[in-house]
Amino acid sequence: MENTQRLPHYLFLFAAMLLLWLLLTGSLAAEEVVAGVVVAALVTLISGPYLSIFDGIIYQPRALLSIVIYLMYFFKQLVIANFDMARRVLSPSLPISPEIVEISTELQSDLGQMLLANSITLTPGTLSVDLVGNRILVHWIAAPDGVDLQLATREIAAGFEKHISGFLR
């Protein structure tokens, strides 16, 4: 990747390291800020080339809004899935039909695919088993009969993917 394309990557890394330094020190004293700038710059220069996973981040102001919307969507889905699982546990007569299904993703970056797979796993009733290329194998506790790739993708991942694509490639 060219240096001009890597500049946002390095700036993001530097800002994250400086923020971490300031949070850990708990002080905005001039000495702490200067030390934080020096340490963050060194860490960025040394580790920056090895942290290519951050290359998938979209560095635009609208990405911040997309992150907030994704988090709200994720927490909503988390609550819905928890109530559904609680209902299934407390009412054994409710059917469960566990299956391993395959979903596809349009996300291109490793970070985007990883966040999608983790979002699926953190939502009760689904568990990401494997990620190969743009396909994720998911254990789904309540798969409908005759589930296909499009239905599984729409039911499990489409909402997450829509919001993640606002801030990750």
C-alpha positions in Angstrom: 0.0 0.0 0.0 1.3 3.5 -0.8 2.4 5.8 1.9 -0.4 8.3 1.1 -3.0 5.5 1.6 -1.3 4.5 4.8 -1.3 8.0 6.4 -4.9 7.6 7.8 -3.9 4.2 9.1 -0.9 5.6 11.0 -2.8 8.6 12.2 -5.6 6.3 13.6 -3.0 4.1 15.3 -1.2 7.1 16.7 -4.5 8.6 18.1 -5.5 5.3 19.5 -2.2 4.8 21.3 -2.2 8.4 22.6 -5.7 8.0 23.9 -4.8 4.7 25.6 -1.8 6.4 27.2 -3.9 9.3 28.5 -6.5 6.9 29.8 -4.0 4.8 31.6 -2.1 7.7 33.2 -5.3 9.5 34.1 -3.6 12.9 33.7 -3.5 15.8 31.2 -0.3 17.2 32.8 2.1 18.6 30.1 4.7 16.0 31.0 2.3 13.1 30.6 0.9 14.4 27.3 4.5 14.9 25.9 5.5 11.4 27.1 2.3 10.0 25.6 3.0 11.7 22.2 6.6 10.3 22.2 5.5 6.7 23.2 2.5 6.7 20.8 4.8 7.9 17.9 7.3 5.1 18.7 4.7 2.4 19.0 3.0 3.6 15.8 6.3 3.6 13.8 7.4 0.2 15.1 4.1 -1.6 15.0 2.3 0.2 12.2 3.5 -1.9 9.3 2.5 -5.1 11.1 -1.1 -4.0 11.9 -2.6 -4.2 8.4 -5.9 -5.3 9.9 -6.8 -1.7 10.4 -6.5 -1.0 6.6 -10.2 -1.9 6.3 -11.4 1.1 8.3 -13.2 3.9 6.5 -11.7 7.2 7.6 -14.6 9.6 7.0 -16.7 11.6 9.4 -19.9 9.6 8.6 -18.1 6.5 9.8 -18.5 7.7 13.4 -22.2 7.9 13.0 -22.2 4.4 11.4 -20.4 3.0 14.4 -23.0 4.4 16.8 -25.9 3.1 14.6 -24.2 -0.3 14.4 -23.8 -0.4 18.2 -27.5 0.5 18.8 -28.5 -2.2 16.2 -26.2 -4.8 17.9 -27.6 -4.1 21.3 -31.2 -4.3 20.0 -30.4 -7.6 18.4 -28.7 -8.8 21.5 -31.7 -8.1 23.7 -34.1 -9.7 21.2 -31.9 -12.9 20.9 -31.6 -13.1 24.7 -35.3 -13.0 25.2 -35.8 -15.6 22.4 -33.3 -17.9 24.0 -34.8 -17.5 27.4 -38.2 -18.3 26.0 -36.8 -21.4 24.4 -35.1 -22.5 27.6 -38.2 -21.9 29.8 -40.6 -23.5 27.4 -39.1 -26.8 26.3 -42.1 -27.4 24.0 -40.8 -24.6 21.7 -39.0 -26.3 18.8 -35.3 -26.0 18.2 -33.8 -27.2 14.9 -30.1 -26.6 15.1 -28.2 -26.6 11.9 -24.8 -25.5 10.5 -25.7 -23.0 7.8 -23.5 -21.0 5.5 -23.9 -17.3 5.0 -22.1 -15.0 2.6 -20.7 -11.5 3.2 -19.9 -8.6 0.9 -17.4 -7.2 3.5 -13.9 -7.3 2.0 -11.6 -6.4 4.9 -10.4 -8.9 7.4 -11.5 -6.6 10.2 -15.0 -6.3 8.7 -15.4 -10.0 8.4 -14.1 -10.6 11.9 -16.5 -8.1 13.4 -19.4 -9.7 11.5 -18.5 -13.2 12.7 -18.1 -11.9 16.3 -21.4 -10.0 16.1 -23.1 -13.3 15.1 -21.3 -15.3 17.8 -22.2 -12.8 20.5 -25.9 -12.9 19.7 -27.4 -15.9 21.5 -28.8 -18.6 19.3 -26.0 -18.3 16.7 -22.3 -19.2 16.7 -19.7 -18.5 14.0 -17.9 -21.8 13.4 -15.5 -21.0 10.5 -14.7 -18.1 8.2 -13.4 -19.0 4.7 -13.2 -16.3 2.1 -16.5 -14.5 2.1 -18.4 -17.4 3.6 -19.1 -17.9 7.3 -20.3 -21.2 8.7 -22.8 -20.5 11.5 -24.4 -22.9 14.0 -28.0 -21.7 14.2 -30.2 -23.0 16.9 -33.6 -22.3 15.3 -33.0 -22.8 11.5 -36.2 -23.0 9.5 -36.8 -26.1 7.3 -35.0 -26.0 4.0 -32.8 -23.0 4.8 -30.7 -21.8 1.9 -27.7 -19.4 1.6 -29.9 -16.3 0.8 -32.3 -16.9 3.6 -29.6 -17.6 6.2 -27.6 -14.6 5.1 -30.7 -12.4 5.3 -31.9 -13.7 8.7 -28.5 -13.8 10.4 -26.1 -11.4 8.9 -27.7 -8.8 6.6 -28.5 -6.3 9.4 -25.1 -6.5 10.9 -23.4 -6.3 7.6 -25.4 -3.3 6.5 -24.3 -1.3 9.5 -20.7 -2.6 9.6 -20.2 -1.6 5.9 -20.6 2.1 7.0 -17.3 2.1 8.7 -15.4 -1.0 7.5 -14.7 -2.2 4.0 
